[in-house]
C-alpha cells in the first residue's frame, strides 16, 4: 500500500515541464505574446535573422550619426542655421509676427534639438570608447604601468573614488619630493 499524494502535487507532477512553464508565466502575469514565444520558440534561423536585423539597424544608425556629426559640425551648417533664423526673422512683418509664425521656429528648433541629442550622444559614446581602448592599449603596452587600470571606466563610483585618492596621495608625495629636490639644488635662494 503506497502513500497517498495530495491531489495538487500529483497533478503538478503529471504536467509536462513545458506546460508547467506556461502555467507559471500566466500566474506571473506575462503577456500572451511572451507565452506564445515560450510555446513556439524561435529556431536558429529566426534568431539569426532577428539579430541580423538589429545589427543592421544599429550599424545604419552609427553610420548616419557619424556622417551627420561630420556635416552638422561644420561652419557651413552653422551659417545655414543663421540664414534660417535671419529668413524667419525677416518674414515676421509679412506674417504680422503671428503665433503661427513663432510656432514654426519653436517647433523646428525643438525637433532638431531632440534629434541632435541622440546623434551627439551616439557620437560621444563611440569617441569615448575609442579613446578608452587606445588608453587601455597604452597601459597594457607600457612595462611599468598598472594593468588594473585597463577598463577603468567600468569601475563603480566608490572604486573610482578610492583610485582618485591614491593618485592624489601620489601627486602630493611627488610634489613634496620635487620641492625638496629644488630646495637642495638652490640653498642660497629664498
N, C-alpha and C positions, 0 to 999 in steps of 0.2 A: 504494500500500500504506500503510495507516494504522498509527499507533502503537497497540499493544495495551494496553488499560487493565486494571489489576488488577481482578479479579472483584468484590472488595468495594466498590471505588469505582464501578464500573459499576452494581452492584446498588443502591448508595445513590442514584445519580443517577436511576434508574428509578422510585424510590418517590416518591409524591406528597408535597408538603410537609406535609399534614395527617397522613399516615401516619408521616412522619419524626418529627413532634412526639410522637405517641403512643408510638412506639418509644423515643424519648429519655426520656419520662416513665416508662415501665416500667423502663428502666435505672436511673433515679434513685430508684426505689422508691416512686413515687407510688401512692396508693390507687386501687382500681378505680373508686370514685365520682368521683375527680378526673379520671381518664382518660375516664370516661363523659361528664363535663361538657365535656371537650375535643372529644369526638366529636359530641355534640349540644349546641351552645352555646345559651344562653338567648336567646330572641327579645326584642325590645324590650318587649313587653307583660309577659313574665315578669320581666324586670329591674325594671320599674316596680312590678310587684306585690310583688316581694321587698323593694325599697327602701321601698315604701309600708308594708308590714307592719312593718319595723324602725322606721320613723319613728313609726308609731302606738304601738308598744310603748315607744319612748323617750319620746314625749310623755306617754303614760299614766303612766309611771314618774315623770316630772318633776312632773306634777300630784299624784300620790299622795304623793311625797316632800315637796312644798311644803305640802300640806294636813296631812300627818302632823306635820311640824315645827311648824305653827301650833297644832295641837291638843295635841301632846305636850310642847310648850314652855310650857304654861300652868301656873298654880298648881294648877288643878283636877287636872291629870294627876299632879302631884307628890303631891297629897293622896290621889288614888286609889292611887298606888303605896304610900304609907304605910299606907293602910287594908288593902291586900292583905297587907302584911307583918305588920300587927297581927293580922289574922284568922288568918294562917298560924301566928303565934306562939301565939295563944290556943288553937288546935286541937292544939297539941303534946301536952298531957296526955291528950287524948282518944285520940290515936294512939300514946301511950306513947313519944313522941319517937323513933319508929322510923326505920330507914334510908329507908324509902319516903317518910315524912313529910319528911325532909331532902332526898331526891332530887327531890321536887316543886318546892321553891323553887329548888334548884340548877339543875335543867333549865329551869325557866321563866325565870329570870334570864339564863341562858346564851343561850337562844334570842332573848329580847328584845334583849339586848346585841348579839348577832351581827347581827340585822336592823337595829338602830338605827345601827350603824356605817355601813351603806350609805346610809341615809336622811340621816344627818348629813353624810356626805362629799358626797353629791349637792347638798344644800342649800348647803354651804360653797363648793363649786365654782361654783355658779351665782352666789352672792353675791359671791365674789371676782372672777368675770368681769365682773359688773355694775359693781363698784367700779373695776376696771381700765379699763373702757370709759368710765366717767364721767371718770376722771382723764385718760385719753387725750384726751377731748374738751376738757377744760380746758386741757391742754398745747397742743393744736392751736389753740385759740381765742386764747390769750394771745400777744401780739406778741413779747415778749422771751424767751419760753420756748424751750428747745431741743426741736425736734420729733423729734430722735433718741431722746428719752426715751419716745416713744409705743411701746407693745408691749414695755416693759422686762421684763416677766415672761417673755418668750421668749428672753432672753439666756442665754448659758452662765454657769456659776459663775465662770469666770475673768473674763468681761466684766463681770459684776456686781461682782466684787472691785475691778477697775480703776475702775469708776464710783464705788464706795464710797470709794476712796482719793481720787478727785478731789473728792468732796463733803467729805471730812474736811479736806483742804487748804483748800478754800474756806471752811469753817466756821472753821478756825484763823486764816485771814487776816482774816476779818470780825471775829473776836473781838479780834485784835490792833488792828485799826482802831478798834473800839469802845473798847478800853482807852485808846488814845492820845487819842481824842476826849474821853473822860471825864477824863483827866489834864490836858488843855489847858483844859477848862472850869472845873475846880476845882484851881487850882495851890496854894492855901493848905492844902488838906486833906491829911492824912497817913493 
